[in-house]
Amino acid sequence: MPEARRPLSAVLITRNAASQLPACLAALEFCDDIVVIDSGSDDDTVAVARQHGARVIQRDWSGFGPQKQFAVEQARNDWVLCVDADERVSDELRATIVAELAAPRYDAYRFPRCNRFMGRYLRHGEGYPDWSLRLFDRRRARWSDDAVHEKVLADSEVGTLRGDLLHDSAETLEHYLAKQDRYTTLAAEEALARGKRATLLHLVLSPLVRFLKFYFVRFGFLDGLPGLTHILIGCRNSHMKYAKMRAITAERR
């Protein structure tokens, strides 16, 4: 290791990510251990991961939160860095992680995620800073059990690091919309399971408030057409989540 620091494991969950993995894993070479939990890829994901020195474990899909927590539990070190296959640790973020782990002041850290959308890295609105808690001591934090919109639950105050986690998804707009449709279905089912209900006000006000917040208050208009499209899709997601909740409730009667 170039600098004395806490041993660090990087953990990922994958499925058919062969085209994205090389750049992701190359940016994780500073880690002491890389674990990939794969859920039935039928492309070269497993081979690519092993070529880059990662340990690969096959596991059936159990939802985002449970799958990521399982990955954390397979790490060889207590300090873990959680990334997705379409994300890359920037040079600045790598440097701050290495420096901080020499003498950690917190048990968990967040940093900004910079999202590339329609060929442009978004710097405002919903696309940035998109704070992501991904570095933590697994003895003091863990992933939630949520099947979608999972999050890390920390036992104490969370620190903030400089440097971007670059989210460079290569998916088409069509595929992005299809993924959002799956996410809103899962979110609707999860909300109903928690006893929440959807009203007409939710359907109308949720997307409106979201647009005002991210397009104007958070300066999303500065990201041009990609920024506008990204925010409008987010507003659509807000509406569809509540619409699906009402549809599911009606079907169950």
Secondary structure, 3 states (H helix, E strand, C coil): CCCCCCCEEEEEEECCCCCCHHHHHHCCCCCCEEEEEECCCCCCHHHHHHHCCCEEEECCCCCHHHHHHHHHHCCCCCEEEECCCCEEECHHHHHHHHHHCCCCCCCEEEECEEEEECCEECCCCCCCCCCEEEEEECCCEEECCCCCCCCEEECCCCEECCCCEEECCCCCHHHHHHHHHHHHHHHHHHHHHCCCCCCHHHHHHHHHHHHHHHHHHCCHHHHHHHHHHHHHHHHHHHHHHHHHHHHHHHHHC
